[in-house]
């Protein structure tokens, strides 16, 4: 009964996201939110920035079909996880593009508009861990509930955020490798696998104060 209720709430969220027209430059774009995002009973939710033009905007699957997706799928293995075991979403559900038709970072208004969908999604899934991948994902969480997590100083450090635990990591895209090497990101995902394997996560982890 509980699973049926969760599924119904998720389907309603998907419908609402598909009807959303708050962001002018997202009009007509694919809303990357469906059963393709993963397992709504997952213990972990990954949050990226936005669907890529050559990736999720084309496939409907977050972090799939482009370089960032290939990197993410490799890194996921270091956590001992599969796509079927996790849920993957983005701070913004549609692909933002510039005037030349290339990928563009979502602006503050677009992140704010989509934060409502993300807030509802998190409360539907109620994961043990939320993994924001990059600054944009952290910004979206801050809009939902203010925090003081800084990516550079708090990367890989579990932090309390409301009733949830957040483990900030870098985005798996090629640009982020300038600031966090793939080797270090492999270590981050291995750490994630370790803490997911522990029991009583709230009691065993030392959480940074917010």
C-alpha positions in Angstrom: 0.0 0.0 0.0 2.8 2.4 0.9 4.7 1.6 -2.3 1.5 2.2 -4.3 1.0 5.6 -2.6 4.6 6.5 -3.4 4.3 5.5 -7.0 1.1 7.6 -7.3 2.8 10.7 -5.9 5.7 10.2 -8.2 3.4 9.9 -11.2 1.6 13.1 -10.2 5.0 14.9 -9.9 5.9 13.8 -13.4 2.6 15.0 -14.8 3.1 18.4 -13.1 6.7 18.7 -14.4 5.5 18.0 -17.9 2.9 20.7 -17.7 5.4 23.3 -16.3 6.0 26.3 -18.5 7.8 28.7 -16.0 11.1 28.9 -17.9 10.8 30.6 -21.3 13.9 29.1 -22.9 12.9 25.6 -21.8 9.6 25.7 -23.7 9.2 22.5 -25.7 12.2 20.8 -24.1 12.0 17.3 -22.7 11.3 17.1 -19.0 13.8 14.5 -17.9 11.7 12.9 -15.1 10.2 9.5 -15.5 10.8 5.8 -14.5 14.0 6.1 -16.5 15.5 8.2 -13.7 15.8 5.1 -11.5 14.4 3.5 -8.4 12.0 5.6 -6.2 12.7 3.2 -3.3 16.4 3.9 -3.5 18.6 4.8 -0.5 20.5 7.4 -2.6 19.5 10.3 -4.8 22.1 11.9 -7.2 21.4 15.5 -8.3 23.2 16.9 -11.3 22.9 20.3 -13.0 20.7 19.9 -16.0 20.1 17.4 -18.9 22.8 17.6 -21.6 21.9 18.4 -25.2 23.6 15.2 -26.5 22.7 13.2 -23.4 19.6 13.2 -21.3 17.7 15.7 -23.5 18.0 13.1 -26.3 17.7 9.8 -24.3 15.4 10.9 -21.5 17.9 9.2 -19.1 19.9 11.4 -16.7 23.7 11.2 -17.2 23.4 8.9 -20.2 24.6 9.4 -23.8 27.3 12.0 -23.4 30.7 12.3 -21.8 29.4 13.3 -18.4 27.1 10.3 -18.5 29.9 7.9 -19.4 32.0 9.3 -16.6 29.1 8.9 -14.1 28.4 5.3 -15.1 32.0 4.4 -14.6 32.2 6.2 -11.3 29.0 4.5 -10.1 30.7 1.2 -10.3 33.3 2.4 -7.7 30.4 2.8 -5.2 29.2 -0.7 -6.0 26.0 0.6 -7.4 23.9 0.2 -10.5 21.4 2.5 -12.1 18.7 0.2 -11.0 19.7 0.8 -7.3 19.7 4.6 -7.4 17.7 7.6 -8.4 19.2 10.3 -10.6 17.8 13.7 -11.3 18.9 17.3 -11.9 18.5 20.7 -10.4 16.8 21.7 -13.6 14.7 19.1 -15.5 15.1 20.6 -19.0 18.1 21.3 -21.2 19.1 25.0 -21.1 20.7 26.2 -24.3 22.3 29.5 -25.4 21.5 31.5 -28.5 23.8 29.2 -30.6 21.9 26.1 -29.5 24.7 24.8 -27.2 24.5 23.6 -23.6 24.2 26.5 -21.2 24.3 26.6 -17.4 20.8 27.2 -15.9 20.3 30.6 -14.5 19.2 31.4 -10.9 15.5 31.8 -11.9 15.5 28.4 -13.7 17.0 26.7 -10.7 14.5 28.4 -8.4 11.6 27.4 -10.6 12.6 23.8 -10.6 13.5 23.5 -7.0 9.9 22.9 -6.1 9.9 19.7 -8.2 13.1 18.6 -6.5 11.8 19.3 -3.1 8.7 17.2 -3.7 10.8 14.4 -5.3 13.1 14.2 -2.3 10.2 13.9 0.1 8.6 11.2 -2.0 11.8 9.1 -2.1 13.1 9.9 1.4 16.6 8.7 0.7 19.3 7.9 3.3 21.8 10.0 1.3 21.5 12.9 -1.2 24.5 13.4 -3.4 24.6 16.8 -5.1 27.0 16.7 -8.0 28.4 20.2 -8.3 27.6 23.8 -7.3 24.3 24.0 -9.1 22.8 21.1 -7.3 24.0 22.5 -4.0 22.4 25.8 -4.9 19.1 24.1 -5.6 19.2 22.4 -2.1 19.9 25.8 -0.6 16.8 27.2 -2.1 14.7 24.4 -0.7 16.3 24.7 2.8 19.3 27.0 3.5 22.7 25.4 4.3 26.3 26.4 4.6 27.8 23.6 2.6 30.7 24.7 0.3 31.8 22.2 -2.4 35.5 22.8 -2.3 35.9 22.5 1.5 33.1 20.0 2.2 33.5 17.6 -0.8 32.9 14.0 0.4 32.0 15.2 3.9 28.5 13.9 5.1 26.4 16.9 6.3 23.1 17.2 7.9 20.5 19.0 5.8 17.0 19.1 7.4 16.1 15.5 8.1 18.4 14.2 5.3 22.1 13.5 5.0 24.0 15.2 2.1 27.3 14.1 0.7 28.5 16.8 -1.8 30.6 15.7 -4.7 31.9 17.2 -8.0 30.0 17.0 -11.3 31.3 14.1 -13.4 31.5 16.3 -16.5 34.8 17.0 -18.2 35.0 20.6 -17.0 34.8 19.6 -13.4 37.9 17.4 -13.8 39.9 20.6 -13.7 39.0 21.0 -10.1 38.6 17.4 -9.0 40.5 14.7 -10.9 38.8 11.6 -12.0 41.1 9.6 -9.7 39.8 11.7 -6.8 36.2 11.3 -7.9 36.8 7.5 -8.0 37.8 7.8 -4.4 34.7 9.8 -3.6 32.4 7.2 -5.1 34.2 4.4 -3.3 33.7 6.3 0.0 30.0 6.7 -0.9 29.8 2.9 -1.3 31.4 2.4 2.1 29.0 4.6 4.0 25.9 3.2 2.2 27.0 -0.2 3.4 27.0 0.9 7.0 24.0 0.4 9.2 22.6 3.2 11.4 24.1 5.9 9.2 22.9 8.8 11.3 24.6 7.4 14.4 27.8 6.2 12.9 28.7 9.2 10.7 30.2 12.4 12.1 28.1 15.1 10.5 29.4 18.6 10.0 27.3 21.3 11.6 25.2 23.6 9.4 
